[in-house]
């Protein structure tokens, strides 16, 4: 595959794609609510610079939506930052890609972390924030089906997608020491569920590799790569720090080179 123009590669996913670091960068992939300057610490930005000196951050388009689940990326579904009505990524994430007239050739996808995080919260709380419930009840079969639908639509548009496995999730709650979410998420049983559910989502991704090889190529296994590392995490232990996002970019760059993706810009 030849890449010879800006934005022929897109990166889609949640806050780990947008580059969010709670307490540091809250409006990823941008530096602020009204700014249109891209975060230089996100993995798509760093990956762009690794692959193309001339284009720099214009090579890979960062379409990551913080907080998004696989459901948010289904056809017709809407994601928005309610605190920023004019946020550029507000709207229907997948539909915007499918309607784009840009020559999108390659998609880097990593999503499912918020399916996991939502599933460990009590249902009464999830309903109040309009989250998803029940994914864990069917062993995240719905997550797999959502991914297959998304991949199918991208494939129909002629986009080749590399699907990555999601990293370990040891979320500790918000960065405030006495927050109620922190009290909940630091419980041992909740931490065990986070890891179990993450492995279950990644098992579903394995099923997609096997059952739908025409829809998804194997992306990096960030669960295995990041398991046991202590130097790459933000304080909440779900998001990455600057080193973590750089490591993610280096990993994607190595994969694309091994796959003979020809960057000609």
Secondary structure, 3 states (H helix, E strand, C coil): CEECCCCCEEEEECHHHHCCECCCECCCCECCCCCCCECCCCHHHHHHHHHCCCCHHHCEEECCCCCCCCHHHCCCCCECCCCCCCCCCCECHHHHHHHCCCCCCEEEEECCHHHHHHHCCCHHHHHHCCCCCCCHHHCCHHHHHHHHHHHHHHHHCCCEEEEEECCCCCCCCCCCCCCHHHHHHCCHHHHHHHHHHHHHHHHHHHHHHHHCCCCCEEEEEHHHHHCCCCCCECCCCCCECHHHHHHHHHHHHHHHHHCCCEECC
